[in-house]
Amino acid sequence: MYAINHAATALLIKKNNPKLPLFPLLVSVQLVEVLWVFFNYMGWEYFSISDGKVHLDFLPYSHSIFSGVAAAILSFCIISWGYKNKKLAIAFAVGVVSHVMIDVIFHEKDVQLSPFSSTPVWGLGIIDRPILNFILEFAYGVFCWWYFKGNRALLWVIIIFNILDLPMMLAHDDALTPFIHYPFLLPSVILFQIFITWYFVYRYAHSKKNISSSASEAI
Ligand SMILES: [Zn+2]
């Protein structure tokens, strides 16, 4: 799943926990992806490109069921004991696990049960059907917005970023060649997407609150 729709998951969690700050929730749903970027930079995980498609060959440290659950438990302990905020700790852990669960639906068969064994491995492979991938991700992003009761600007953020993902979804053949020659490029593009979607979702999810709170202040 692409960055904007992972970020949209934070809206679901926020809606169920309105008093919690949104930014840590945005971090939680992308923690696993940020780890993937870092592990790719370090060469501990890697991807390949063949048949005009990106294949996430090796990502068991960031994206396995075991590591997702372990990262969730670790986050829970740090936030619960370190910051004494059990509600945020639970919500953050849910966000971390959500990432791996959603990726199992969209990824090719590349999400292992644990880093310790290459089997079993899961992935429904929706990513291999770009149009279906686009429709499902788009519908999910809009659903998250609807559930959150976001404002129109936030809906536009979700629509525009989904459309911006289309060239990447539909890319084939030579379009992906730069990623072969410069392996740091794909993790960097993904990191950039994570940051920019954090910014826009945070900004426009809050602008609604600001409008309503300033309106109530005016009253
Ligand atoms: Zn992922």
Residues whose N, C-alpha, C, O or C-beta is under 5 A from the ligand:
A	BS01	ZN	E33 D103
